[in-house]
Amino acid sequence: MRKLRILLVDDDPYILSGIGKDLESEGYHVNTAESGERAIARLQETHFDLVITDLLMDHIDGIQVLKAAKARSPETMVLILTGYGDMSSAIDALRLDADDYMLKPCEPEEIKFRVSRCFERLEASRKIRLYEKMLPICCVCKKIRDDSGQEPGTGQWVSVEKYVWEKAGIAPTSTYCPQCAAAVKKEMGLE
């Protein structure tokens, strides 16, 4: 399994070093950016599973980093970290899809817990999307339940051929794979 990738953004080198080392000791792959500009450049170069960004920075702030991260990949988790938090900034960040919001200074155990919680939610979200893409196929007759435009689990059961024709406009033909052809020949005594 690949290491989860974190982009840590802060204009304070002590924050980058301290939090970065703590997260690397937990087994995460951590990249750092000392400004919002550098963070946006890194986001364009590499995919990150989580961005931890300071809220207040010169020129490009944490909200702009949040927007850039979500625009590049809505799945990317974003944790806003600030020493100047107020209710208004927290609400603004959460309205813009920030996944968490923390006040500095923070204890190493607290940031590790919050990061872990972000990754748990990310994993759950990825599983849900995977399950949503799965096609229910009957293990006996091999029909597919087509839930398109309906409540999941309530669709009609249709043949594979009909499903492929309706969804992709492809007319499948029936044939035998080599193993099934050999089994049918053997069963019919044609070998």
Backbone as a chain_set.jsonl record, in Angstrom:
{"seq": "MRKLRILLVDDDPYILSGIGKDLESEGYHVNTAESGERAIARLQETHFDLVITDLLMDHIDGIQVLKAAKARSPETMVLILTGYGDMSSAIDALRLDADDYMLKPCEPEEIKFRVSRCFERLEASRKIRLYEKMLPICCVCKKIRDDSGQEPGTGQWVSVEKYVWEKAGIAPTSTYCPQCAAAVKKEMGLE", "coords": {"N": [[0.84, -1.181, 0.0], [0.499, 2.237, -0.771], [2.177, 5.108, 0.648], [0.361, 7.585, 2.394], [-0.029, 10.88, 1.181], [0.92, 14.067, 2.278], [0.585, 17.568, 2.149], [2.1, 20.126, 3.735], [1.584, 23.363, 4.725], [2.901, 26.404, 5.629], [4.018, 29.583, 6.782], [5.809, 29.661, 8.79], [8.828, 28.371, 9.645], [9.392, 26.706, 11.821], [7.009, 25.447, 12.437], [6.642, 23.982, 10.074], [8.837, 22.253, 10.23], [8.554, 20.96, 12.799], [5.839, 19.844, 12.907], [5.951, 18.493, 10.503], [7.993, 16.532, 10.919], [6.778, 15.078, 13.004], [4.56, 13.975, 11.67], [5.79, 12.501, 9.644], [7.006, 10.578, 11.228], [4.847, 9.052, 11.796], [4.498, 7.638, 9.549], [3.641, 8.883, 7.233], [3.991, 10.442, 3.996], [5.464, 13.448, 3.699], [5.342, 16.609, 2.252], [6.527, 19.959, 2.131], [5.566, 23.431, 2.099], [6.461, 26.768, 2.069], [4.893, 28.935, 1.608], [1.772, 30.257, 0.323], [1.837, 30.527, -2.443], [3.856, 28.735, -3.186], [2.67, 26.401, -2.311], [0.437, 26.134, -4.022], [1.778, 25.777, -6.425], [2.998, 23.287, -5.903], [0.709, 21.713, -5.62], [-0.137, 21.644, -8.235], [1.798, 20.091, -9.37], [1.798, 17.577, -8.085], [-0.245, 14.971, -6.673], [-1.986, 15.173, -3.624], [-3.121, 13.612, -0.662], [-3.948, 14.862, 1.612], [-4.066, 18.238, 2.637], [-2.557, 20.397, 4.817], [-2.941, 23.513, 5.94], [-1.81, 26.758, 6.866], [-3.881, 29.453, 7.882], [-3.574, 32.293, 7.703], [-1.445, 33.93, 5.629], [1.033, 35.752, 3.78], [0.15, 37.311, 0.679], [-0.974, 34.832, -0.873], [-3.431, 33.19, 0.808], [-4.56, 30.711, 3.28], [-7.209, 30.045, 2.62], [-7.289, 30.428, -0.138], [-5.465, 28.453, -0.859], [-6.909, 26.223, 0.007], [-9.133, 26.383, -1.795], [-7.757, 25.974, -4.234], [-6.732, 23.393, -3.858], [-9.089, 21.849, -3.64], [-10.225, 22.406, -6.11], [-8.447, 21.188, -7.84], [-8.586, 18.495, -6.984], [-11.379, 17.316, -5.706], [-11.547, 15.336, -3.829], [-9.337, 15.536, -2.181], [-8.378, 16.009, 1.117], [-8.61, 18.765, 3.378], [-7.116, 20.509, 5.958], [-7.408, 23.233, 7.979], [-5.17, 25.292, 9.657], [-4.6, 27.514, 12.23], [-3.397, 30.377, 14.038], [-4.895, 32.501, 14.623], [-7.661, 32.205, 14.932], [-11.176, 32.62, 14.53], [-14.733, 32.487, 14.978], [-15.98, 33.253, 12.595], [-14.004, 32.9, 10.564], [-13.647, 30.159, 10.753], [-16.194, 29.194, 10.038], [-16.334, 30.176, 7.403], [-14.227, 28.705, 6.213], [-15.146, 26.05, 6.521], [-17.499, 26.168, 5.008], [-16.407, 26.334, 2.522], [-15.631, 23.788, 2.043], [-13.544, 22.851, 3.696], [-12.077, 20.261, 5.582], [-11.412, 20.059, 8.211], [-10.561, 22.087, 11.069], [-8.209, 23.74, 12.958], [-6.787, 25.239, 15.901], [-3.712, 26.948, 16.485], [-1.34, 27.17, 19.121], [-0.89, 23.641, 18.726], [-1.127, 20.429, 20.196], [1.125, 17.718, 19.541], [-0.077, 15.146, 19.61], [-2.753, 15.757, 19.21], [-2.825, 16.826, 16.589], [-1.97, 14.585, 15.174], [-4.106, 12.876, 15.724], [-6.219, 14.281, 14.461], [-5.369, 14.265, 11.787], [-5.34, 11.519, 11.32], [-8.09, 11.038, 11.594], [-9.072, 12.508, 9.402], [-8.007, 10.942, 7.328], [-9.38, 8.555, 7.775], [-11.994, 9.32, 7.1], [-11.535, 9.927, 4.412], [-10.875, 7.399, 3.374], [-13.304, 6.054, 3.835], [-14.968, 7.53, 2.139], [-13.799, 6.931, -0.343], [-14.34, 4.166, -0.469], [-17.14, 4.18, -0.543], [-17.584, 5.457, -3.039], [-16.449, 3.498, -4.69], [-18.162, 1.301, -4.197], [-20.516, 2.384, -5.183], [-20.029, 2.341, -7.872], [-20.042, -0.292, -8.546], [-21.511, -3.007, -10.273], [-24.449, -4.741, -9.654], [-24.633, -8.142, -10.07], [-26.385, -11.046, -10.804], [-25.555, -14.098, -9.327], [-26.38, -16.505, -10.322], [-28.07, -16.411, -12.718], [-26.772, -14.418, -14.084], [-27.807, -11.906, -14.707], [-28.021, -8.311, -14.742], [-28.617, -5.786, -12.341], [-30.16, -2.863, -13.084], [-29.906, 0.143, -11.833], [-30.129, 2.717, -12.732], [-31.15, 6.022, -12.49], [-32.887, 5.448, -10.436], [-33.849, 4.576, -7.075], [-31.142, 3.144, -5.338], [-30.893, -0.368, -5.552], [-33.428, -0.913, -6.395], [-33.781, -1.254, -9.08], [-34.476, -2.69, -12.384], [-33.905, -6.121, -13.328], [-31.842, -7.077, -15.878], [-30.696, -8.644, -18.92], [-27.191, -9.219, -19.605], [-26.523, -8.609, -22.229], [-28.617, -6.861, -23.026], [-28.211, -4.761, -21.209], [-25.587, -3.853, -21.895], [-26.102, -3.054, -24.511], [-28.003, -0.964, -24.128], [-26.564, 0.858, -22.506], [-24.067, 1.314, -23.737], [-24.436, 1.106, -26.428], [-23.509, -1.067, -27.804], [-23.621, -4.074, -29.527], [-23.496, -7.074, -28.205], [-22.214, -10.361, -28.984], [-22.885, -13.855, -28.696], [-20.696, -16.408, -27.661], [-18.212, -18.999, -27.122], [-15.713, -19.275, -24.627], [-12.362, -20.618, -24.798], [-12.037, -22.596, -22.727], [-14.69, -23.187, -21.913], [-15.727, -24.046, -24.347], [-14.26, -26.405, -24.761], [-15.197, -27.881, -22.553], [-17.934, -28.157, -23.19], [-17.771, -29.603, -25.586], [-16.633, -31.964, -24.605], [-18.655, -32.781, -22.842], [-20.679, -33.313, -24.659], [-19.611, -35.403, -25.944], [-17.957, -35.003, -28.137], [-15.248, -35.014, -28.332]], "CA": [[0.0, 0.0, 0.0], [1.314, 3.443, -0.865], [2.112, 6.039, 1.771], [-0.522, 8.726, 2.196], [0.774, 12.078, 0.923], [0.457, 15.28, 2.943], [1.254, 18.84, 1.87], [2.057, 20.979, 4.923], [1.814, 24.73, 4.255], [2.958, 27.4, 6.7], [5.142, 30.501, 6.592], [6.664, 29.51, 9.961], [9.669, 27.191, 9.43], [9.337, 25.82, 12.985], [5.789, 24.641, 12.265], [6.917, 23.02, 8.999], [9.776, 21.242, 10.712], [8.009, 20.188, 13.919], [4.683, 19.029, 12.502], [6.41, 17.607, 9.43], [8.694, 15.383, 11.512], [5.8, 14.272, 13.739], [3.731, 13.219, 10.726], [6.653, 11.503, 8.995], [7.214, 9.486, 12.184], [3.625, 8.239, 11.748], [4.528, 6.877, 8.309], [3.114, 9.652, 6.109], [4.938, 11.125, 3.116], [5.155, 14.857, 3.912], [6.004, 17.674, 1.507], [6.244, 21.236, 2.771], [5.58, 24.657, 1.303], [6.595, 27.885, 2.994], [3.99, 30.023, 1.212], [0.611, 29.838, -0.466], [2.254, 30.411, -3.846], [4.599, 27.461, -3.339], [1.695, 25.312, -2.12], [-0.347, 25.98, -5.254], [2.682, 25.173, -7.414], [3.139, 21.858, -5.57], [-0.569, 21.054, -5.919], [-0.199, 21.44, -9.683], [2.805, 19.09, -9.722], [1.635, 16.301, -7.397], [-1.503, 14.732, -5.959], [-1.866, 14.996, -2.179], [-4.329, 13.095, -0.018], [-4.32, 15.834, 2.64], [-3.331, 19.501, 2.707], [-2.674, 21.104, 6.09], [-2.482, 24.849, 5.584], [-2.015, 27.906, 7.736], [-4.931, 30.312, 7.342], [-3.084, 33.641, 7.378], [-0.118, 34.02, 5.034], [1.115, 36.873, 2.831], [-0.218, 37.143, -0.732], [-1.971, 33.767, -1.044], [-3.725, 32.672, 2.144], [-5.009, 29.331, 3.391], [-8.487, 29.862, 1.904], [-6.945, 30.267, -1.55], [-4.863, 27.118, -0.976], [-8.052, 25.311, 0.11], [-9.861, 26.409, -3.071], [-6.908, 25.364, -5.27], [-6.658, 21.946, -3.595], [-10.392, 21.25, -3.958], [-10.435, 22.533, -7.556], [-7.606, 20.164, -8.482], [-9.111, 17.188, -6.625], [-12.349, 17.481, -4.621], [-11.324, 14.274, -2.851], [-8.255, 15.915, -1.288], [-8.801, 16.53, 2.413], [-7.906, 19.995, 3.738], [-7.203, 20.896, 7.362], [-6.947, 24.604, 8.175], [-4.438, 25.441, 10.913], [-4.398, 28.952, 12.403], [-3.182, 30.948, 15.359], [-5.768, 33.673, 14.734], [-8.988, 31.722, 14.574], [-12.419, 33.109, 15.106], [-15.873, 31.725, 14.484], [-16.242, 33.637, 11.202], [-13.051, 32.238, 9.655], [-13.933, 28.718, 10.786], [-17.405, 28.972, 9.233], [-15.964, 30.378, 5.998], [-13.414, 27.567, 5.763], [-15.999, 24.857, 6.424], [-18.409, 26.376, 3.868], [-15.624, 26.109, 1.302], [-15.292, 22.363, 2.047], [-12.436, 22.418, 4.55], [-12.482, 19.045, 6.28], [-11.19, 20.248, 9.636], [-10.079, 23.423, 11.418], [-7.519, 23.653, 14.253], [-6.083, 26.417, 16.392], [-2.339, 26.813, 16.943], [-0.491, 25.985, 19.032], [-1.609, 22.388, 18.948], [-0.305, 19.337, 20.705], [1.418, 16.723, 18.514], [-1.061, 14.058, 19.625], [-4.005, 16.258, 18.643], [-2.719, 16.906, 15.12], [-1.935, 13.2, 14.679], [-5.485, 12.385, 15.8], [-7.026, 14.941, 13.428], [-4.915, 13.741, 10.497], [-5.862, 10.148, 11.25], [-9.536, 11.133, 11.366], [-9.255, 12.921, 8.003], [-7.746, 9.792, 6.46], [-10.485, 7.599, 7.939], [-13.106, 9.819, 6.28], [-11.137, 9.784, 3.02], [-10.999, 5.975, 3.048], [-14.744, 5.744, 3.767], [-15.471, 8.162, 0.922], [-13.31, 6.14, -1.49], [-15.088, 2.905, -0.49], [-18.507, 4.458, -0.992], [-17.544, 5.669, -4.496], [-16.188, 2.208, -5.314], [-19.381, 0.502, -4.122], [-21.514, 2.988, -6.068], [-19.697, 2.002, -9.254], [-20.167, -1.731, -8.771], [-22.752, -3.491, -10.872], [-24.956, -5.973, -9.036], [-24.845, -9.205, -11.058], [-26.892, -12.271, -10.195], [-24.534, -15.138, -9.41], [-26.948, -17.686, -10.969], [-28.462, -16.181, -14.119], [-25.85, -13.399, -14.59], [-28.468, -10.657, -15.072], [-27.524, -7.117, -14.074], [-29.665, -4.883, -11.852], [-29.932, -1.51, -13.598], [-30.476, 1.122, -10.902], [-30.022, 4.052, -13.313], [-32.284, 6.909, -12.288], [-33.787, 4.906, -9.427], [-33.279, 4.334, -5.741], [-30.278, 1.955, -5.396], [-31.484, -1.623, -5.115], [-34.809, -1.074, -6.873], [-33.803, -1.32, -10.542], [-34.887, -3.929, -13.06], [-32.864, -7.072, -13.684], [-31.815, -7.234, -17.335], [-29.581, -9.471, -19.407], [-25.951, -8.501, -19.876], [-26.599, -8.101, -23.602], [-29.505, -5.689, -23.048], [-27.551, -3.698, -20.449], [-24.486, -3.318, -22.705], [-26.687, -2.363, -25.658], [-28.636, 0.275, -23.685], [-25.599, 1.782, -21.909], [-22.922, 1.629, -24.596], [-24.776, 0.987, -27.844], [-22.721, -2.166, -28.371], [-24.399, -5.304, -29.648], [-22.622, -8.224, -27.948], [-22.581, -11.646, -29.58], [-22.61, -14.976, -27.801], [-19.702, -17.35, -28.133], [-17.609, -19.776, -26.042], [-14.287, -19.118, -24.396], [-11.747, -21.917, -25.069], [-12.287, -23.57, -21.666], [-16.095, -23.603, -21.979], [-15.904, -24.808, -25.592], [-13.722, -27.748, -24.513], [-16.097, -28.56, -21.625], [-19.167, -28.503, -23.91], [-17.422, -30.701, -26.508], [-16.443, -33.158, -23.779], [-19.977, -33.159, -22.343], [-21.475, -33.817, -25.774], [-18.902, -36.545, -26.495], [-17.399, -34.643, -29.431], [-13.772, -35.045, -28.281]], "C": [[0.881, 1.239, 0.0], [1.138, 4.316, 0.372], [1.148, 7.159, 1.421], [0.326, 9.991, 2.122], [0.121, 13.31, 1.545], [1.278, 16.463, 2.439], [1.025, 19.735, 3.088], [2.479, 22.382, 4.505], [1.799, 25.687, 5.433], [4.156, 28.301, 6.433], [6.087, 30.495, 7.798], [7.502, 28.236, 9.805], [9.646, 26.206, 10.602], [8.099, 24.915, 12.924], [6.054, 23.569, 11.214], [7.814, 21.891, 9.505], [9.147, 20.357, 11.783], [6.862, 19.276, 13.521], [5.09, 18.043, 11.418], [7.089, 16.359, 9.968], [7.733, 14.468, 12.267], [4.985, 13.4, 12.779], [4.552, 12.172, 9.973], [6.903, 10.32, 9.92], [5.991, 8.569, 12.259], [3.524, 7.45, 10.439], [3.953, 7.604, 7.1], [4.261, 10.229, 5.286], [4.58, 12.61, 3.157], [6.016, 15.741, 3.007], [5.646, 18.981, 2.197], [6.282, 22.366, 1.755], [5.559, 25.824, 2.279], [5.72, 29.085, 2.636], [2.811, 29.441, 0.439], [0.956, 29.658, -1.929], [2.951, 29.073, -4.097], [3.657, 26.273, -3.19], [0.904, 25.068, -3.401], [0.515, 25.38, -6.358], [2.837, 23.677, -7.151], [1.864, 21.086, -5.871], [-0.708, 20.774, -7.413], [0.764, 20.353, -10.149], [2.449, 17.687, -9.248], [0.255, 16.198, -6.774], [-1.196, 14.529, -4.484], [-3.195, 14.486, -1.64], [-4.857, 14.095, 1.006], [-3.435, 17.062, 2.505], [-3.622, 20.098, 4.081], [-2.099, 22.478, 5.835], [-2.787, 25.876, 6.661], [-3.075, 28.791, 7.079], [-4.375, 31.644, 6.865], [-1.637, 33.59, 6.908], [-0.133, 35.205, 4.079], [0.73, 36.42, 1.426], [-1.309, 36.092, -0.932], [-2.189, 33.111, 0.31], [-4.237, 31.235, 2.097], [-6.332, 29.056, 2.677], [-8.221, 29.679, 0.417], [-6.276, 28.912, -1.8], [-5.956, 26.059, -0.918], [-8.8, 25.233, -1.218], [-9.068, 25.73, -4.183], [-6.852, 23.847, -5.099], [-7.956, 21.265, -4.008], [-10.695, 21.345, -5.447], [-9.644, 21.46, -8.3], [-8.143, 18.773, -8.222], [-10.075, 17.349, -5.447], [-12.186, 16.445, -3.508], [-10.248, 14.642, -1.826], [-8.829, 16.517, -0.005], [-7.982, 17.787, 2.716], [-8.194, 20.319, 5.2], [-6.611, 22.298, 7.481], [-6.352, 24.704, 9.576], [-4.178, 26.93, 11.1], [-4.174, 29.334, 13.854], [-4.12, 32.11, 15.622], [-7.208, 33.308, 14.394], [-10.1, 32.466, 15.259], [-13.555, 32.336, 14.448], [-16.143, 32.018, 13.007], [-15.301, 32.919, 10.235], [-13.277, 30.739, 9.625], [-15.145, 28.394, 9.914], [-17.092, 29.134, 7.752], [-15.19, 29.183, 5.447], [-14.269, 26.323, 5.579], [-17.006, 24.969, 5.284], [-17.705, 26.117, 2.545], [-15.067, 24.692, 1.251], [-14.005, 22.011, 2.761], [-12.943, 21.22, 5.351], [-12.246, 19.119, 7.777], [-10.557, 21.62, 9.833], [-9.472, 23.329, 12.809], [-6.844, 24.962, 14.598], [-4.666, 26.051, 16.807], [-2.217, 27.536, 18.273], [-1.314, 24.737, 19.323], [-0.617, 21.322, 19.406], [-0.059, 18.327, 19.582], [0.381, 15.599, 18.46], [-2.385, 14.49, 18.995], [-3.927, 16.33, 17.118], [-2.657, 15.51, 14.515], [-3.334, 12.605, 14.67], [-6.329, 12.98, 14.678], [-6.656, 14.445, 12.033], [-5.453, 12.33, 10.297], [-7.361, 10.152, 10.946], [-9.849, 11.577, 9.932], [-9.056, 11.728, 7.066], [-8.795, 8.705, 6.611], [-11.675, 8.022, 7.087], [-12.795, 9.69, 4.792], [-11.31, 8.34, 2.558], [-12.468, 5.572, 2.921], [-15.351, 6.32, 2.5], [-15.052, 7.378, -0.323], [-14.056, 4.817, -1.6], [-16.506, 3.116, -0.994], [-18.531, 4.66, -2.5], [-17.297, 4.36, -5.239], [-17.453, 1.362, -5.333], [-20.468, 1.055, -5.037], [-21.277, 2.611, -7.524], [-19.856, 0.514, -9.569], [-21.524, -2.074, -9.364], [-23.211, -4.74, -10.145], [-25.287, -6.992, -10.131], [-25.301, -10.457, -10.321], [-25.86, -13.384, -10.394], [-25.07, -16.413, -10.068], [-27.214, -17.417, -12.446], [-27.622, -15.121, -14.815], [-26.548, -12.14, -15.116], [-27.897, -9.529, -14.227], [-28.713, -6.299, -13.588], [-29.295, -3.475, -12.289], [-30.655, -0.517, -12.694], [-30.45, 2.539, -11.456], [-31.303, 4.844, -13.095], [-33.273, 6.432, -11.237], [-33.056, 4.804, -8.098], [-32.395, 3.085, -5.829], [-30.972, 0.727, -4.805], [-32.882, -1.875, -5.642], [-34.913, -1.233, -8.387], [-34.256, -2.67, -11.077], [-33.674, -4.792, -13.355], [-32.956, -7.316, -15.18], [-30.625, -8.099, -17.728], [-28.354, -8.591, -19.647], [-26.007, -7.863, -21.257], [-27.445, -6.837, -23.678], [-28.842, -4.512, -22.339], [-26.452, -3.038, -21.287], [-25.025, -2.54, -23.896], [-27.257, -1.005, -25.232], [-27.617, 1.3, -23.165], [-24.505, 2.218, -22.88], [-23.238, 1.567, -26.083], [-23.987, -0.094, -28.546], [-23.587, -3.413, -28.377], [-23.477, -6.496, -29.426], [-23.129, -9.472, -28.671], [-22.215, -12.744, -28.588], [-21.612, -15.911, -28.453], [-19.192, -18.131, -26.926], [-16.158, -19.368, -25.883], [-13.667, -20.503, -24.61], [-12.036, -22.982, -23.999], [-13.728, -24.084, -21.72], [-16.357, -24.425, -23.239], [-15.412, -26.241, -25.406], [-14.649, -28.526, -23.587], [-17.382, -29.0, -22.325], [-18.901, -29.663, -24.878], [-17.293, -32.018, -25.741], [-17.802, -33.679, -23.299], [-20.835, -33.779, -23.453], [-20.8, -35.028, -26.425], [-18.27, -36.268, -27.852], [-15.861, -34.622, -29.425], [-13.255, -36.409, -28.561]], "O": [[1.896, 1.283, 0.695], [0.11, 4.277, 1.047], [1.121, 7.63, 0.284], [1.272, 10.164, 2.89], [-1.07, 13.56, 1.361], [2.5, 16.379, 2.316], [-0.114, 20.057, 3.425], [3.582, 22.582, 3.997], [0.806, 25.777, 6.154], [5.182, 27.849, 5.925], [7.061, 31.247, 7.82], [6.952, 27.134, 9.83], [9.854, 25.009, 10.407], [8.156, 23.751, 13.321], [5.738, 22.397, 11.42], [7.565, 20.717, 9.232], [9.202, 19.131, 11.682], [6.907, 18.071, 13.768], [4.638, 16.898, 11.408], [6.794, 15.25, 9.524], [7.844, 13.244, 12.192], [4.751, 12.223, 13.052], [4.059, 11.079, 9.695], [7.002, 9.183, 9.459], [6.09, 7.437, 12.734], [2.579, 6.685, 10.243], [3.794, 6.997, 6.041], [5.353, 10.473, 5.799], [3.504, 12.995, 2.699], [7.243, 15.639, 2.995], [4.572, 19.095, 2.787], [6.929, 22.278, 0.712], [4.744, 25.863, 3.2], [5.797, 30.129, 3.283], [2.845, 28.303, -0.029], [0.442, 28.755, -2.588], [2.676, 28.38, -5.076], [3.823, 25.256, -3.863], [0.723, 23.923, -3.813], [0.035, 24.563, -7.143], [2.808, 22.882, -8.09], [1.919, 19.942, -6.323], [-1.323, 19.784, -7.81], [0.565, 19.76, -11.209], [2.759, 16.708, -9.928], [-0.343, 17.204, -6.393], [-0.265, 13.806, -4.129], [-4.261, 14.883, -2.11], [-6.063, 14.17, 1.244], [-2.228, 16.958, 2.289], [-4.778, 20.279, 4.462], [-0.91, 22.613, 5.546], [-3.853, 25.872, 7.278], [-3.151, 28.864, 5.852], [-4.668, 32.079, 5.752], [-0.728, 33.258, 7.669], [-1.198, 35.617, 3.618], [0.965, 35.272, 1.046], [-2.467, 36.45, -1.143], [-1.264, 32.547, 0.895], [-4.336, 30.626, 1.032], [-6.549, 27.95, 2.183], [-8.869, 28.853, -0.225], [-6.499, 28.295, -2.842], [-5.942, 25.106, -1.697], [-9.071, 24.139, -1.713], [-9.636, 24.992, -4.988], [-6.917, 23.105, -6.079], [-7.929, 20.218, -4.655], [-11.352, 20.461, -5.997], [-10.127, 20.894, -9.28], [-8.164, 17.943, -9.131], [-9.633, 17.502, -4.309], [-12.635, 16.658, -2.382], [-10.252, 14.112, -0.715], [-9.662, 17.422, -0.048], [-6.808, 17.87, 2.358], [-9.347, 20.394, 5.625], [-5.454, 22.522, 7.127], [-6.954, 24.258, 10.554], [-3.592, 27.56, 10.219], [-4.692, 28.699, 14.772], [-4.14, 32.65, 16.728], [-7.884, 34.025, 13.655], [-9.984, 32.886, 16.41], [-13.344, 31.616, 13.471], [-16.498, 31.111, 12.254], [-15.739, 32.392, 9.212], [-13.116, 30.11, 8.579], [-15.124, 27.434, 9.144], [-17.53, 28.326, 6.932], [-15.467, 28.709, 4.345], [-14.127, 25.616, 4.581], [-17.333, 23.963, 4.654], [-18.337, 25.725, 1.564], [-14.132, 24.421, 0.497], [-13.415, 20.97, 2.471], [-14.107, 21.18, 5.75], [-12.814, 18.332, 8.535], [-10.078, 22.236, 8.882], [-10.138, 22.888, 13.745], [-6.39, 25.7, 13.724], [-4.431, 24.996, 17.397], [-2.978, 28.475, 18.507], [-2.297, 24.774, 20.063], [0.559, 21.331, 19.042], [-0.942, 18.103, 18.754], [0.007, 15.154, 17.375], [-3.055, 13.699, 18.332], [-4.869, 15.933, 16.433], [-3.231, 15.273, 13.452], [-3.712, 11.912, 13.725], [-7.075, 12.259, 14.015], [-7.532, 14.229, 11.195], [-5.961, 11.994, 9.226], [-7.837, 9.358, 10.134], [-10.79, 11.073, 9.32], [-9.83, 11.526, 6.131], [-9.072, 7.993, 5.646], [-12.296, 7.19, 6.427], [-13.681, 9.38, 3.996], [-11.833, 8.091, 1.472], [-12.834, 4.834, 2.007], [-16.166, 5.664, 1.853], [-15.848, 7.185, -1.242], [-14.376, 4.384, -2.707], [-17.014, 2.321, -1.784], [-19.393, 4.106, -3.182], [-17.874, 4.136, -6.303], [-17.79, 0.771, -6.359], [-21.252, 0.294, -5.603], [-22.216, 2.566, -8.319], [-19.808, 0.114, -10.732], [-22.548, -1.498, -8.996], [-22.451, -5.701, -10.028], [-26.116, -6.735, -11.004], [-24.685, -10.876, -9.341], [-25.357, -13.582, -11.5], [-24.289, -17.322, -10.349], [-26.668, -18.092, -13.319], [-27.748, -14.941, -16.026], [-25.954, -11.384, -15.885], [-27.361, -9.755, -13.142], [-29.696, -6.129, -14.31], [-28.245, -2.955, -11.912], [-31.872, -0.357, -12.784], [-30.725, 3.484, -10.716], [-32.393, 4.405, -13.461], [-34.384, 6.955, -11.153], [-31.834, 4.927, -8.013], [-32.845, 2.061, -6.342], [-31.551, 0.775, -3.719], [-33.468, -2.924, -5.374], [-36.017, -1.337, -8.921], [-34.398, -3.645, -10.339], [-32.575, -4.293, -13.598], [-34.003, -7.71, -15.694], [-29.674, -8.261, -16.962], [-28.466, -7.385, -19.863], [-25.592, -6.718, -21.438], [-27.052, -5.857, -24.311], [-28.909, -3.383, -22.825], [-26.39, -1.812, -21.38], [-24.485, -1.495, -24.257], [-27.02, -0.002, -25.904], [-27.803, 2.5, -23.371], [-24.066, 3.368, -22.846], [-22.404, 1.934, -26.911], [-23.813, -0.042, -29.764], [-24.206, -3.766, -27.373], [-22.753, -6.897, -30.337], [-24.324, -9.611, -28.934], [-21.335, -12.567, -27.745], [-21.68, -16.17, -29.654], [-19.692, -17.941, -25.817], [-15.453, -19.141, -26.867], [-14.402, -21.49, -24.604], [-12.256, -24.146, -24.334], [-13.961, -25.285, -21.588], [-17.12, -25.39, -23.204], [-16.07, -27.185, -25.842], [-14.871, -29.717, -23.807], [-17.87, -30.102, -22.078], [-19.704, -30.591, -24.978], [-17.786, -33.056, -26.184], [-18.062, -34.881, -23.347], [-21.631, -34.68, -23.189], [-21.353, -35.616, -27.354], [-18.067, -37.192, -28.639], [-15.249, -34.247, -30.425], [-12.042, -36.622, -28.56]]}, "num_chains": 1, "name": "protein.A"}
